[in-house]
């Protein structure tokens, strides 16, 4: 799969996962179009998430919350005088229910702001549409938790809403020779 540079498509806010950078290296993400960089670096050269905001975007941060593992970052702020929370997630690739349960608790505490949740959830929500080689079986506990979280908070998968029968993949697995869609924006 070809990597696309965020500003190739006129991106104003970009969520980056698996940046594999320490804190000092994350500042290198500030390039010609980026005005602000918020990062939660991982451990060593693994994990890590960042939120990049275009220099022309009127955004003022008020609070930033990160985790020690580089799995998520919450950026609270004002976007054009509207309270907003930008939440970038890079979930573990195992079925770890506690991770999604903890995310739900954060979201339940967030009120009074528009919330944009995005990232690599490392879970397949629709086995038929989100895999090039569909698998049958029971849903993982993490998928059930994601569905519950989105239902409780009235969140929708933006891409799936706009493309109800669409197929677009964000990950290729050489051992399985298949593609899957693990990235969500809610």
C-alpha positions in Angstrom: 0.0 0.0 0.0 1.2 3.5 -0.8 1.7 6.0 2.1 0.0 9.3 1.6 1.4 12.4 3.0 -1.3 14.2 5.1 -1.0 17.5 3.3 -1.3 15.8 -0.2 -5.1 15.9 0.4 -5.4 19.4 2.0 -5.5 18.0 5.6 -6.1 20.4 8.4 -5.9 17.9 11.3 -4.0 14.6 11.1 -4.0 11.7 13.5 -0.8 9.6 13.3 -0.4 6.2 14.9 2.7 4.0 15.2 5.0 6.9 14.9 7.9 5.0 16.6 9.5 8.1 17.9 10.7 9.3 21.3 9.5 12.7 22.6 12.4 14.7 21.1 12.0 13.1 17.7 8.3 13.8 17.6 9.0 17.5 17.1 10.4 16.6 13.7 6.8 16.1 12.6 6.5 19.9 12.6 7.0 20.7 8.9 6.0 23.4 6.5 2.2 23.0 6.9 2.1 21.9 10.5 1.5 24.6 13.1 1.0 22.5 16.2 2.2 19.0 17.2 0.8 17.1 20.2 2.3 13.7 20.9 2.2 10.7 23.2 5.4 8.9 22.4 5.6 5.1 22.9 8.1 3.1 24.8 11.5 3.1 23.0 10.8 2.9 19.3 7.3 1.3 19.4 3.8 2.7 19.5 3.2 6.4 19.7 0.5 8.7 18.5 0.4 12.3 17.4 -2.1 15.0 16.4 -0.9 17.5 13.8 -2.8 20.7 13.2 -2.3 22.9 10.1 -0.8 26.3 10.8 -3.8 28.0 9.2 -6.3 26.3 11.6 -7.5 28.5 14.5 -7.0 26.1 17.3 -6.1 26.8 20.9 -5.3 23.9 23.2 -6.5 24.0 26.8 -5.4 20.6 28.1 -3.5 17.6 26.8 -3.8 14.1 28.3 -1.5 11.3 27.3 -0.9 7.7 28.5 2.5 6.3 29.4 2.3 3.6 26.7 1.9 5.9 23.7 -1.6 4.4 23.1 -3.7 7.6 23.1 -3.7 11.3 23.3 -6.6 13.6 24.1 -6.2 17.3 23.1 -8.8 19.6 24.5 -9.2 23.0 23.0 -11.1 25.6 21.0 -11.6 25.2 17.2 -13.1 28.3 15.8 -14.5 29.2 19.2 -16.1 25.7 19.5 -15.0 23.5 22.4 -13.5 20.3 20.9 -11.7 17.2 22.0 -9.4 15.5 19.5 -8.7 11.9 20.6 -6.2 9.8 18.7 -6.0 6.1 19.6 -3.6 3.3 18.8 -5.1 0.2 20.4 -3.2 -3.0 21.2 -3.5 -5.7 18.4 -4.7 -8.3 20.9 -8.2 -8.6 22.2 -7.7 -6.6 25.4 -11.1 -5.7 26.8 -9.7 -3.6 29.6 -8.2 -1.1 27.1 -11.6 -0.4 25.5 -13.3 -0.3 28.8 -10.9 2.3 30.0 -11.5 4.4 26.9 -15.2 4.2 27.5 -14.7 5.7 31.0 -12.7 8.6 29.6 -15.4 9.3 27.0 -18.2 9.2 29.6 -16.4 11.9 31.5 -16.2 14.2 28.5 -19.1 16.6 28.2 -19.8 19.9 26.7 -17.5 19.6 23.7 -17.5 18.2 20.2 -15.6 14.9 20.2 -13.5 13.5 17.3 -12.2 10.0 18.1 -9.9 8.4 15.5 -7.1 6.0 15.0 -6.1 2.4 14.6 -8.4 0.4 16.8 -6.8 -2.9 15.6 -10.2 -4.5 15.5 -12.5 -5.5 12.6 -16.1 -4.3 13.1 -17.7 -5.8 10.0 -16.2 -9.1 9.0 -17.8 -9.0 5.6 -17.0 -5.5 4.5 -13.8 -4.8 6.5 -11.8 -7.8 5.4 -10.7 -8.9 1.9 -11.0 -12.5 3.1 -14.0 -12.5 5.5 -13.8 -14.7 8.6 -16.8 -16.3 10.4 -17.0 -16.7 14.1 -18.0 -14.8 17.2 -17.0 -11.1 17.6 -14.1 -10.4 19.9 -14.8 -8.8 23.3 -13.1 -5.7 22.1 -15.4 -5.3 19.2 -18.4 -5.7 21.5 -16.9 -3.0 23.8 -16.3 -0.7 20.8 -19.9 -1.2 19.6 -21.2 -0.5 23.2 -19.0 2.6 23.5 -20.2 4.1 20.2 -23.8 3.3 21.0 -23.7 4.8 24.6 -22.1 8.0 23.3 -24.0 8.3 20.0 -20.8 8.1 17.9 -20.8 6.8 14.4 -18.0 5.4 12.1 -17.9 8.4 9.7 -16.4 6.4 6.8 -18.9 3.6 7.1 -21.8 6.1 7.3 -20.7 7.7 4.1 -19.8 4.4 2.4 -22.3 1.8 3.8 -21.2 -1.0 1.4 -17.7 0.4 0.7 -14.5 -1.5 0.9 -11.3 0.3 1.7 -8.4 -1.3 3.6 -5.8 0.3 5.9 -3.7 -2.8 6.7 -2.2 -5.7 4.8 -1.3 -9.0 6.6 1.4 -11.0 4.7 0.8 -14.2 6.7 -2.9 -14.1 5.9 -2.5 -12.6 2.4 -5.4 -10.3 3.1 -6.3 -6.7 3.6 -8.4 -5.3 6.5 -9.9 -2.0 7.6 -8.9 -1.2 11.3 -8.9 2.6 11.2 -12.0 4.3 12.7 -13.1 7.9 12.9 -16.1 8.4 15.2 
